[in-house]
Amino acid sequence: MGNRGMEDLIPLINKLQDAFSSIGQSCNLDLPQIAVVGGQSAGKSSVLENFVGRDFLPRGNGIVTRRPLILQLVNSKAEYAEFLHCKGRKFVDFEEVRLEIEAETDRITGSNKGISPIPINLRVYSPNVLNLTLIDLPGMTKVAVGDQPHDIEHQIRDMLMQFITKESCLVLAVTPANMDLANSDALKIAKEVDPQGLRTIGVITKLDLMDEGTDARDILENKLLPLRRGYIGVVNRSQKDIDGKKDIRAALAAERKFFLSHPAYRHIAERMGTPHLQKTLNQQLTNHIRDTLPGLRSKLQSQLLSLEKEVEEYKNFRPDDPTRKTKALLQMVQQFGVDFEKCIEGSGDQVDTSNLSGGAKINRIFHERFPFELVKMEFDEKELRKEISYAIKNIHGVRTGLFTPDMAFEAIVKKQVIKLKDPCLKCVDLVVTELVTLIRKSLGSYPRLREETERIVTTYVRERDSKTKDQVLLLIDIELSYINTNHEDFIGFANAQQRTLSQLLDSRVQVIRRGWLTINISIMKGGSKDYWFVLTAESLSWYKDEEEKEKKYMLPLDNLKLRDVEKGFMSSKHVFAIFNTEQRNVYKDLRQIELACDTQEDVDSWKASFLRAGVYPEKDQSEDAMNPSDTVSMDPQLERQVETIRNLVDSYIGIVNKSIRDLMPKTIMHLMINSAKDFIHSELLAYLYSAADQGSLMEESAEQAQRRDEMLRMYHALKEALVLIGDISTTTVSVPLPPPVDDSNLGSAYLCELYVGQQRR
């Protein structure tokens, strides 16, 4: 073939095939290969056995080949077989090879004639073979037998397509000579994936079984339905020969005699028969590999780069070296500290582009989730005003109060400040949860070390959790200990009264909230649309956009209530509804309108705004019915006093919230996060040494050891392949692909017959 490197190409592909198959990645690279396709009983198995010179493939009725068989033939002085799934075991008796194929097939597919695309890798070493790799695929069938699924035809077709659609795959289309060529299943499916005939090699079997007076000369001379790579005829053993254990060498001699003596074939006898087919396939596969080398080289390099980082720690690995274990332990603890800190502080390498995690998620808890939890405390505006009213009345007792009592302000403020405890503790819990998740993500691959490290660091974080919560509760107690009405940001009594008067005089135009919402309406009525909403104390209006120039509708808030609505199956938005308690239409002919937000937090925030406007959830209706006295309006003087206290409370709680929003992240960062980072850097190693000896800590799991071996084998196979490819001369002489055949002079009957056959498919 012109150079030594070319002879090593097929073994090279075999090695890659094994390496990829062993870790379940055989489809990651489209390795050059030959796939054998044909109908049942087309003679595929006999062709392969003739190559090897041994009976080794399962025989029987129905579908015998139920998993792809990757058959790697290697020219060698000794004769034996090896399976990839039986590493280290050499099969000298080829009857055992047959039994192992059957057993391995049943292991995956069961014994009910089912099929599976998971390949069996078989390598045969023999002095009688040329280097060659073929994939024996299940024979195409049209009728399910036994317990086979009814769609077995489509399952087999889909499996074949997985292999033969790849541009790197040559298709060996096997057709029996006693079948009409236009109805050949193998040629039909090959034509679908290779319409130009660039990758298809035709094999005609059972030439000796044709009716007397007929022959396949036109087919073998490539005149009838021509292929660019042509056809090769073979004569296999008959079923009688197989049953009678006729020697394959004798069968090959009989095949040779058949072609030399047959009047229709003797002029092309040198281009017929199993030895010529094997030699041709060896040449064509070798040339095909050479032609695909540039693309294969770039894919191999890409694969190697992706493995480079993973195998870095494995390259000089010696499992039983104690110094290696000590060094690895130190490195992994240091790396864990670095990874943990990077996750908290942020880093430019290995950035997650799909989800928030680590420091970013904690930042969101601090500055979005926690402030939102504080806002949610003000949900029940009606209840708060009721509490203020009761406080004022209880302070006055039997007297009619002329002035607004400051004791009511202090009582309500303290009650509201106490409510801060829950969201503050919840914030700490959320941060702890994220830290524990980070710890698990940052750990290495040694199971015992990972388990101990997770236990030690998580225990420490839990301890800091308790201390942090104590400090947070202390902050709340400090706020409760002294109500500072001299704070520079506090509104003061005079300003609160002035604001109360202006609110009572101008309550109809007080804007409570603005923002975008989606109105969910059926497709028949226009579908869902986004509008700019403005909520005041008296109405809900929506506009085309935030400029508020084109008003679409204004809805009075009288008799309106809120209702929860389940999120739609196909919708990603969160929904709530507004309806009229008197069963009147709310908007056009709708009894309720559904409003949608992107997140549940937005829904809750809008609900809080509606509460401030006096629109309450549906469940409050029953509470109102049970306590009709609560709905009776207050006298104007008490109403002014309630509103004044409400403004004072609003102002002071705003100050407290601002202070808590500032102190909470600082407290959590100091007492928990920074403390955890210091612990990992300075104390974790000592805890690990005291917990267990380093030998047991650095024990690999069986899965990890297997993964390391597979990764290293893959890595070295890829490197060796790239070196070998680099050594191969690009000037190697190879047989060029034949030019396109001229089929313009073919009889129309043949073409029509082929067309009809394809249409039936």
NUKE-901440 format. One record per residue (C-alpha): residue number from 0; x, y, z. Coordinates in steps of 0.1 Angstrom, whole numbers. Layout:
NUM / X / Y / Z
...
//
This chain:
0 / 0 / 0 / 0
1 / 30 / 23 / -2
2 / 38 / 30 / 34
3 / 39 / 12 / 67
4 / 17 / 38 / 84
5 / -12 / 29 / 61
6 / -11 / -7 / 73
7 / -16 / 5 / 109
8 / -47 / 25 / 101
9 / -73 / -2 / 107
10 / -57 / -14 / 140
11 / -56 / 22 / 150
12 / -93 / 26 / 144
13 / -99 / -7 / 163
14 / -81 / 7 / 193
15 / -101 / 38 / 192
16 / -133 / 18 / 188
17 / -125 / -2 / 219
18 / -115 / 28 / 239
19 / -147 / 47 / 231
20 / -169 / 16 / 235
21 / -154 / 8 / 270
22 / -167 / 41 / 284
23 / -199 / 42 / 265
24 / -188 / 70 / 241
25 / -186 / 51 / 208
26 / -208 / 76 / 191
27 / -188 / 107 / 201
28 / -165 / 103 / 171
29 / -177 / 91 / 137
30 / -149 / 65 / 132
31 / -145 / 51 / 97
32 / -161 / 16 / 96
33 / -180 / -8 / 74
34 / -216 / -17 / 83
35 / -230 / -49 / 69
36 / -267 / -46 / 60
37 / -292 / -69 / 43
38 / -324 / -88 / 48
39 / -328 / -119 / 69
40 / -312 / -149 / 54
41 / -293 / -128 / 28
42 / -261 / -146 / 37
43 / -244 / -119 / 59
44 / -233 / -143 / 86
45 / -218 / -167 / 60
46 / -198 / -140 / 44
47 / -183 / -130 / 78
48 / -176 / -166 / 87
49 / -159 / -171 / 54
50 / -136 / -141 / 62
51 / -126 / -157 / 95
52 / -126 / -193 / 83
53 / -145 / -205 / 113
54 / -181 / -210 / 124
55 / -186 / -186 / 152
56 / -219 / -167 / 146
57 / -253 / -177 / 160
58 / -276 / -195 / 136
59 / -314 / -201 / 137
60 / -347 / -189 / 125
61 / -360 / -154 / 127
62 / -337 / -126 / 139
63 / -305 / -141 / 150
64 / -283 / -109 / 151
65 / -301 / -88 / 177
66 / -273 / -65 / 187
67 / -247 / -49 / 165
68 / -215 / -70 / 164
69 / -183 / -50 / 159
70 / -160 / -76 / 143
71 / -124 / -66 / 143
72 / -102 / -89 / 122
73 / -65 / -88 / 130
74 / -38 / -106 / 110
75 / -17 / -126 / 134
76 / 3 / -158 / 137
77 / -19 / -172 / 165
78 / -56 / -179 / 161
79 / -79 / -168 / 189
80 / -108 / -144 / 198
81 / -113 / -118 / 225
82 / -144 / -99 / 236
83 / -142 / -64 / 250
84 / -166 / -73 / 278
85 / -144 / -104 / 288
86 / -110 / -86 / 291
87 / -81 / -109 / 294
88 / -99 / -141 / 283
89 / -88 / -157 / 250
90 / -113 / -179 / 232
91 / -95 / -207 / 212
92 / -127 / -227 / 206
93 / -149 / -208 / 183
94 / -180 / -228 / 194
95 / -175 / -209 / 227
96 / -174 / -177 / 208
97 / -208 / -184 / 194
98 / -222 / -193 / 229
99 / -207 / -161 / 244
100 / -223 / -139 / 216
101 / -257 / -155 / 224
102 / -253 / -151 / 262
103 / -241 / -115 / 259
104 / -270 / -107 / 235
105 / -296 / -122 / 259
106 / -280 / -103 / 288
107 / -291 / -70 / 273
108 / -321 / -80 / 252
109 / -335 / -109 / 270
110 / -344 / -141 / 253
111 / -376 / -129 / 236
112 / -361 / -119 / 203
113 / -359 / -82 / 212
114 / -331 / -60 / 199
115 / -307 / -35 / 213
116 / -283 / -9 / 197
117 / -256 / -16 / 224
118 / -228 / -32 / 204
119 / -208 / -64 / 212
120 / -171 / -59 / 204
121 / -153 / -91 / 191
122 / -117 / -92 / 180
123 / -105 / -122 / 160
124 / -68 / -128 / 155
125 / -59 / -152 / 127
126 / -33 / -158 / 100
127 / -61 / -162 / 75
128 / -76 / -127 / 78
129 / -66 / -93 / 66
130 / -69 / -63 / 89
131 / -106 / -54 / 87
132 / -134 / -40 / 109
133 / -170 / -47 / 101
134 / -203 / -41 / 120
135 / -228 / -69 / 116
136 / -262 / -54 / 119
137 / -296 / -72 / 125
138 / -312 / -84 / 93
139 / -342 / -63 / 81
140 / -376 / -79 / 86
141 / -412 / -70 / 80
142 / -430 / -94 / 104
143 / -427 / -96 / 142
144 / -423 / -132 / 155
145 / -426 / -146 / 190
146 / -426 / -119 / 217
147 / -411 / -93 / 194
148 / -427 / -58 / 195
149 / -451 / -51 / 166
150 / -428 / -23 / 154
151 / -397 / -45 / 151
152 / -393 / -34 / 115
153 / -390 / 3 / 125
154 / -368 / -5 / 154
155 / -343 / -24 / 132
156 / -345 / 4 / 106
157 / -338 / 30 / 132
158 / -308 / 10 / 145
159 / -293 / 7 / 110
160 / -298 / 44 / 104
161 / -277 / 52 / 135
162 / -247 / 37 / 118
163 / -251 / 41 / 81
164 / -262 / 77 / 80
165 / -227 / 87 / 92
166 / -205 / 100 / 64
167 / -176 / 80 / 78
168 / -194 / 46 / 74
169 / -191 / 24 / 43
170 / -222 / 4 / 36
171 / -217 / -33 / 26
172 / -251 / -41 / 10
173 / -256 / -79 / 9
174 / -283 / -92 / -15
175 / -290 / -128 / -25
176 / -288 / -135 / -62
177 / -321 / -154 / -62
178 / -340 / -122 / -53
179 / -350 / -94 / -76
180 / -324 / -67 / -73
181 / -350 / -39 / -74
182 / -365 / -53 / -43
183 / -333 / -55 / -23
184 / -338 / -42 / 12
185 / -301 / -35 / 15
186 / -298 / -15 / -17
187 / -329 / 5 / -9
188 / -317 / 16 / 25
189 / -282 / 23 / 12
190 / -297 / 44 / -16
191 / -316 / 65 / 11
192 / -284 / 75 / 30
193 / -260 / 74 / 1
194 / -279 / 86 / -30
195 / -247 / 93 / -50
196 / -234 / 58 / -43
197 / -201 / 71 / -28
198 / -201 / 48 / 2
199 / -219 / 16 / -9
200 / -203 / -17 / -18
201 / -225 / -44 / -33
202 / -222 / -81 / -24
203 / -242 / -107 / -43
204 / -246 / -140 / -24
205 / -262 / -174 / -33
206 / -251 / -172 / -70
207 / -252 / -210 / -70
208 / -289 / -211 / -61
209 / -302 / -192 / -92
210 / -327 / -208 / -115
211 / -311 / -228 / -143
212 / -305 / -207 / -173
213 / -302 / -175 / -154
214 / -272 / -156 / -141
215 / -262 / -124 / -124
216 / -236 / -114 / -150
217 / -252 / -79 / -157
218 / -252 / -72 / -120
219 / -216 / -82 / -113
220 / -204 / -63 / -144
221 / -221 / -33 / -128
222 / -245 / -28 / -157
223 / -278 / -33 / -138
224 / -284 / -7 / -110
225 / -247 / 2 / -110
226 / -227 / 13 / -80
227 / -196 / 34 / -81
228 / -177 / 8 / -60
229 / -192 / -21 / -79
230 / -204 / -55 / -69
231 / -186 / -86 / -58
232 / -201 / -121 / -60
233 / -196 / -148 / -34
234 / -208 / -184 / -29
235 / -215 / -194 / 6
236 / -221 / -228 / 21
237 / -256 / -242 / 19
238 / -276 / -249 / 50
239 / -269 / -286 / 43
240 / -231 / -278 / 43
241 / -234 / -259 / 76
242 / -254 / -286 / 92
243 / -229 / -312 / 80
244 / -200 / -291 / 94
245 / -185 / -287 / 60
246 / -150 / -272 / 63
247 / -149 / -235 / 53
248 / -115 / -240 / 36
249 / -132 / -266 / 14
250 / -161 / -243 / 8
251 / -137 / -215 / -3
252 / -120 / -239 / -27
253 / -155 / -249 / -41
254 / -163 / -212 / -44
255 / -131 / -206 / -64
256 / -139 / -236 / -87
257 / -175 / -223 / -92
258 / -163 / -190 / -106
259 / -136 / -204 / -128
260 / -159 / -230 / -143
261 / -191 / -210 / -147
262 / -194 / -197 / -183
263 / -210 / -165 / -172
264 / -185 / -156 / -145
265 / -151 / -171 / -155
266 / -140 / -139 / -173
267 / -144 / -120 / -141
268 / -134 / -149 / -117
269 / -104 / -129 / -104
270 / -127 / -102 / -92
271 / -151 / -126 / -75
272 / -151 / -147 / -43
273 / -146 / -143 / -6
274 / -108 / -137 / -7
275 / -111 / -110 / -32
276 / -140 / -94 / -12
277 / -119 / -94 / 19
278 / -89 / -79 / 1
279 / -111 / -52 / -15
280 / -127 / -43 / 18
281 / -93 / -40 / 34
282 / -82 / -17 / 6
283 / -113 / 4 / 5
284 / -116 / 7 / 43
285 / -79 / 17 / 45
286 / -83 / 43 / 17
287 / -116 / 55 / 33
288 / -97 / 60 / 66
289 / -70 / 79 / 48
290 / -95 / 101 / 31
291 / -112 / 109 / 64
292 / -80 / 115 / 83
293 / -81 / 154 / 82
294 / -116 / 155 / 97
295 / -107 / 127 / 121
296 / -76 / 144 / 133
297 / -94 / 176 / 142
298 / -121 / 156 / 161
299 / -94 / 136 / 179
300 / -76 / 168 / 189
301 / -109 / 183 / 202
302 / -116 / 152 / 222
303 / -80 / 152 / 236
304 / -83 / 188 / 247
305 / -116 / 181 / 265
306 / -99 / 152 / 284
307 / -67 / 171 / 292
308 / -79 / 187 / 324
309 / -97 / 156 / 336
310 / -66 / 134 / 333
311 / -41 / 159 / 346
312 / -44 / 146 / 382
313 / -42 / 110 / 369
314 / -11 / 112 / 348
315 / 14 / 103 / 375
316 / -10 / 86 / 398
317 / 2 / 56 / 419
318 / -26 / 44 / 441
319 / -4 / 27 / 467
320 / 22 / 54 / 471
321 / 18 / 69 / 507
322 / 36 / 101 / 497
323 / 13 / 105 / 468
324 / -17 / 101 / 492
325 / -3 / 128 / 516
326 / 4 / 152 / 487
327 / -30 / 145 / 472
328 / -48 / 151 / 505
329 / -30 / 184 / 510
330 / -37 / 195 / 474
331 / -74 / 185 / 476
332 / -80 / 204 / 509
333 / -62 / 234 / 495
334 / -82 / 232 / 463
335 / -114 / 228 / 482
336 / -106 / 260 / 501
337 / -98 / 278 / 468
338 / -130 / 265 / 451
339 / -152 / 273 / 480
340 / -138 / 309 / 482
341 / -142 / 313 / 444
342 / -178 / 302 / 446
343 / -184 / 328 / 473
344 / -164 / 357 / 459
345 / -170 / 350 / 423
346 / -145 / 339 / 396
347 / -140 / 343 / 359
348 / -133 / 306 / 353
349 / -160 / 279 / 350
350 / -188 / 304 / 352
351 / -223 / 288 / 354
352 / -243 / 304 / 326
353 / -276 / 286 / 333
354 / -283 / 292 / 371
355 / -274 / 314 / 400
356 / -251 / 297 / 425
357 / -228 / 304 / 453
358 / -220 / 340 / 461
359 / -244 / 353 / 435
360 / -273 / 333 / 451
361 / -264 / 345 / 485
362 / -262 / 381 / 472
363 / -297 / 376 / 458
364 / -309 / 363 / 492
365 / -294 / 394 / 509
366 / -307 / 421 / 485
367 / -338 / 406 / 469
368 / -352 / 377 / 489
369 / -347 / 392 / 524
370 / -361 / 427 / 515
371 / -391 / 410 / 499
372 / -397 / 390 / 531
373 / -397 / 423 / 550
374 / -422 / 438 / 525
375 / -445 / 408 / 529
376 / -449 / 416 / 566
377 / -472 / 445 / 556
378 / -496 / 423 / 537
379 / -526 / 428 / 559
380 / -531 / 465 / 560
381 / -566 / 461 / 573
382 / -554 / 441 / 603
383 / -528 / 466 / 611
384 / -552 / 495 / 611
385 / -576 / 474 / 633
386 / -547 / 469 / 658
387 / -540 / 506 / 659
388 / -576 / 514 / 665
389 / -579 / 489 / 694
390 / -546 / 503 / 709
391 / -559 / 539 / 708
392 / -593 / 529 / 723
393 / -577 / 508 / 750
394 / -552 / 536 / 760
395 / -581 / 561 / 763
396 / -603 / 536 / 782
397 / -636 / 552 / 791
398 / -624 / 586 / 782
399 / -628 / 601 / 747
400 / -593 / 609 / 735
401 / -588 / 644 / 720
402 / -551 / 637 / 712
403 / -533 / 609 / 695
404 / -515 / 588 / 722
405 / -478 / 581 / 716
406 / -481 / 549 / 736
407 / -502 / 534 / 708
408 / -474 / 542 / 684
409 / -448 / 525 / 706
410 / -469 / 494 / 712
411 / -476 / 489 / 675
412 / -440 / 495 / 665
413 / -427 / 469 / 690
414 / -452 / 444 / 677
415 / -441 / 451 / 641
416 / -403 / 449 / 651
417 / -409 / 415 / 667
418 / -423 / 403 / 634
419 / -389 / 409 / 619
420 / -375 / 378 / 637
421 / -391 / 353 / 613
422 / -378 / 368 / 580
423 / -343 / 374 / 596
424 / -341 / 338 / 608
425 / -354 / 326 / 574
426 / -326 / 346 / 557
427 / -300 / 328 / 578
428 / -315 / 294 / 569
429 / -315 / 302 / 532
430 / -278 / 311 / 534
431 / -269 / 280 / 554
432 / -287 / 259 / 527
433 / -267 / 275 / 499
434 / -234 / 270 / 519
435 / -241 / 233 / 524
436 / -248 / 230 / 487
437 / -216 / 248 / 479
438 / -196 / 225 / 501
439 / -209 / 194 / 483
440 / -202 / 209 / 449
441 / -166 / 219 / 458
442 / -156 / 185 / 471
443 / -133 / 161 / 452
444 / -139 / 125 / 441
445 / -126 / 104 / 470
446 / -157 / 91 / 487
447 / -143 / 88 / 523
448 / -125 / 121 / 521
449 / -156 / 137 / 506
450 / -178 / 122 / 533
451 / -155 / 133 / 562
452 / -149 / 168 / 547
453 / -186 / 173 / 542
454 / -194 / 162 / 577
455 / -167 / 184 / 594
456 / -174 / 216 / 574
457 / -212 / 211 / 576
458 / -210 / 206 / 613
459 / -190 / 238 / 616
460 / -215 / 257 / 595
461 / -244 / 245 / 617
462 / -226 / 257 / 648
463 / -221 / 291 / 632
464 / -257 / 290 / 622
465 / -268 / 289 / 658
466 / -244 / 317 / 668
467 / -255 / 338 / 639
468 / -291 / 334 / 648
469 / -284 / 344 / 684
470 / -267 / 376 / 671
471 / -296 / 383 / 647
472 / -321 / 380 / 676
473 / -299 / 402 / 697
474 / -302 / 429 / 669
475 / -339 / 427 / 671
476 / -339 / 429 / 709
477 / -316 / 460 / 706
478 / -342 / 476 / 683
479 / -369 / 468 / 708
480 / -350 / 482 / 738
481 / -353 / 518 / 726
482 / -376 / 535 / 701
483 / -356 / 564 / 688
484 / -381 / 590 / 678
485 / -353 / 616 / 674
486 / -338 / 597 / 644
487 / -331 / 621 / 616
488 / -352 / 601 / 591
489 / -382 / 599 / 614
490 / -412 / 617 / 600
491 / -422 / 632 / 634
492 / -457 / 638 / 648
493 / -464 / 671 / 630
494 / -454 / 658 / 596
495 / -475 / 626 / 602
496 / -506 / 647 / 610
497 / -500 / 669 / 579
498 / -496 / 638 / 557
499 / -527 / 623 / 572
500 / -548 / 653 / 562
501 / -534 / 654 / 527
502 / -541 / 616 / 523
503 / -577 / 620 / 536
504 / -583 / 649 / 513
505 / -566 / 634 / 482
506 / -570 / 597 / 488
507 / -586 / 591 / 454
508 / -554 / 599 / 435
509 / -529 / 583 / 458
510 / -508 / 560 / 436
511 / -499 / 528 / 454
512 / -481 / 509 / 427
513 / -471 / 510 / 390
514 / -458 / 482 / 369
515 / -462 / 457 / 340
516 / -487 / 428 / 343
517 / -501 / 403 / 318
518 / -539 / 400 / 314
519 / -548 / 364 / 306
520 / -577 / 363 / 282
521 / -588 / 333 / 260
522 / -574 / 332 / 224
523 / -609 / 337 / 211
524 / -611 / 371 / 228
525 / -576 / 384 / 219
526 / -552 / 363 / 239
527 / -528 / 373 / 267
528 / -514 / 408 / 265
529 / -489 / 429 / 286
530 / -501 / 463 / 299
531 / -488 / 490 / 322
532 / -509 / 490 / 354
533 / -515 / 519 / 379
534 / -531 / 510 / 412
535 / -545 / 538 / 433
536 / -566 / 538 / 465
537 / -598 / 539 / 444
538 / -591 / 522 / 410
539 / -570 / 499 / 389
540 / -561 / 513 / 355
541 / -540 / 499 / 326
542 / -523 / 516 / 298
543 / -505 / 507 / 265
544 / -471 / 515 / 280
545 / -454 / 533 / 309
546 / -459 / 567 / 293
547 / -495 / 564 / 306
548 / -509 / 583 / 276
549 / -532 / 557 / 261
550 / -555 / 543 / 288
551 / -571 / 510 / 280
552 / -594 / 506 / 309
553 / -601 / 519 / 345
554 / -616 / 495 / 370
555 / -631 / 508 / 403
556 / -620 / 489 / 434
557 / -655 / 488 / 450
558 / -665 / 452 / 459
559 / -634 / 436 / 445
560 / -616 / 407 / 460
561 / -584 / 387 / 452
562 / -584 / 350 / 443
563 / -555 / 325 / 438
564 / -554 / 308 / 404
565 / -533 / 277 / 395
566 / -505 / 282 / 371
567 / -515 / 269 / 336
568 / -499 / 237 / 324
569 / -483 / 254 / 294
570 / -475 / 287 / 311
571 / -444 / 297 / 330
572 / -461 / 327 / 346
573 / -477 / 329 / 380
574 / -514 / 340 / 381
575 / -539 / 356 / 405
576 / -574 / 369 / 398
577 / -597 / 399 / 407
578 / -634 / 393 / 409
579 / -665 / 412 / 420
580 / -683 / 400 / 451
581 / -716 / 410 / 437
582 / -712 / 387 / 407
583 / -709 / 416 / 383
584 / -687 / 417 / 352
585 / -653 / 430 / 360
586 / -640 / 436 / 325
587 / -661 / 434 / 294
588 / -681 / 402 / 297
589 / -657 / 386 / 322
590 / -667 / 379 / 358
591 / -630 / 379 / 368
592 / -598 / 389 / 352
593 / -566 / 369 / 356
594 / -533 / 389 / 360
595 / -500 / 371 / 355
596 / -464 / 379 / 368
597 / -431 / 363 / 359
598 / -424 / 351 / 395
599 / -443 / 342 / 426
600 / -425 / 370 / 444
601 / -440 / 396 / 420
602 / -475 / 381 / 426
603 / -470 / 384 / 464
604 / -458 / 419 / 461
605 / -488 / 430 / 439
606 / -511 / 413 / 464
607 / -495 / 434 / 492
608 / -502 / 465 / 471
609 / -538 / 455 / 466
610 / -542 / 450 / 504
611 / -530 / 486 / 509
612 / -557 / 497 / 485
613 / -583 / 478 / 504
614 / -587 / 448 / 480
615 / -584 / 417 / 502
616 / -581 / 379 / 495
617 / -613 / 359 / 490
618 / -609 / 341 / 523
619 / -613 / 374 / 542
620 / -650 / 374 / 531
621 / -659 / 348 / 556
622 / -640 / 365 / 584
623 / -659 / 398 / 576
624 / -692 / 379 / 578
625 / -683 / 365 / 612
626 / -672 / 399 / 625
627 / -696 / 425 / 611
628 / -687 / 450 / 638
629 / -652 / 453 / 624
630 / -665 / 467 / 591
631 / -683 / 496 / 608
632 / -665 / 528 / 599
633 / -647 / 547 / 626
634 / -656 / 582 / 636
635 / -636 / 609 / 617
636 / -614 / 618 / 648
637 / -604 / 582 / 654
638 / -598 / 577 / 617
639 / -574 / 606 / 617
640 / -556 / 593 / 648
641 / -553 / 558 / 633
642 / -539 / 573 / 600
643 / -515 / 594 / 620
644 / -502 / 564 / 640
645 / -501 / 544 / 607
646 / -478 / 571 / 591
647 / -456 / 572 / 622
648 / -453 / 534 / 623
649 / -447 / 533 / 585
650 / -419 / 559 / 589
651 / -402 / 542 / 619
652 / -405 / 506 / 606
653 / -389 / 519 / 574
654 / -359 / 531 / 595
655 / -357 / 498 / 613
656 / -360 / 478 / 581
657 / -333 / 499 / 565
658 / -310 / 493 / 595
659 / -318 / 455 / 595
660 / -313 / 452 / 557
661 / -279 / 467 / 562
662 / -268 / 447 / 593
663 / -281 / 413 / 583
664 / -257 / 407 / 554
665 / -228 / 420 / 575
666 / -237 / 398 / 604
667 / -241 / 367 / 583
668 / -209 / 374 / 563
669 / -188 / 380 / 595
670 / -202 / 352 / 617
671 / -208 / 325 / 592
672 / -193 / 329 / 557
673 / -160 / 345 / 564
674 / -156 / 323 / 595
675 / -163 / 292 / 574
676 / -137 / 303 / 549
677 / -111 / 308 / 577
678 / -120 / 274 / 591
679 / -115 / 256 / 558
680 / -81 / 273 / 552
681 / -66 / 269 / 587
682 / -83 / 241 / 606
683 / -100 / 216 / 583
684 / -67 / 197 / 576
685 / -62 / 191 / 614
686 / -97 / 179 / 618
687 / -93 / 155 / 589
688 / -61 / 140 / 604
689 / -77 / 136 / 637
690 / -108 / 120 / 622
691 / -91 / 92 / 603
692 / -58 / 81 / 589
693 / -48 / 95 / 555
694 / -47 / 60 / 539
695 / -84 / 53 / 545
696 / -93 / 89 / 536
697 / -76 / 86 / 502
698 / -91 / 53 / 492
699 / -107 / 54 / 458
700 / -141 / 41 / 451
701 / -143 / 12 / 425
702 / -162 / 36 / 402
703 / -135 / 62 / 405
704 / -107 / 37 / 399
705 / -125 / 24 / 368
706 / -131 / 59 / 355
707 / -95 / 68 / 360
708 / -83 / 37 / 341
709 / -108 / 44 / 313
710 / -99 / 80 / 311
711 / -62 / 73 / 309
712 / -67 / 45 / 283
713 / -88 / 69 / 262
714 / -63 / 97 / 267
715 / -33 / 76 / 257
716 / -52 / 60 / 228
717 / -61 / 95 / 215
718 / -25 / 107 / 218
719 / -11 / 76 / 201
720 / -37 / 79 / 173
721 / -27 / 116 / 167
722 / 10 / 106 / 166
723 / 3 / 77 / 142
724 / -18 / 100 / 120
725 / 10 / 125 / 120
726 / 35 / 99 / 108
727 / 13 / 88 / 79
728 / 24 / 102 / 46
729 / -3 / 121 / 28
730 / 12 / 110 / -5
731 / 4 / 74 / 0
732 / -8 / 58 / -31
733 / -44 / 46 / -29
734 / -71 / 34 / -53
735 / -92 / 64 / -63
736 / -129 / 62 / -61
737 / -144 / 52 / -94
738 / -161 / 80 / -114
739 / -199 / 82 / -114
740 / -214 / 55 / -136
741 / -233 / 64 / -167
742 / -268 / 49 / -163
743 / -284 / 69 / -191
744 / -285 / 38 / -214
745 / -302 / 16 / -189
746 / -335 / 1 / -198
747 / -365 / 20 / -185
748 / -380 / -12 / -172
749 / -352 / -16 / -147
750 / -354 / 20 / -135
751 / -391 / 18 / -132
752 / -388 / -14 / -112
753 / -363 / 2 / -89
754 / -386 / 33 / -85
755 / -416 / 11 / -76
756 / -395 / -8 / -51
757 / -384 / 24 / -34
758 / -419 / 37 / -32
759 / -431 / 6 / -15
760 / -406 / 12 / 12
//
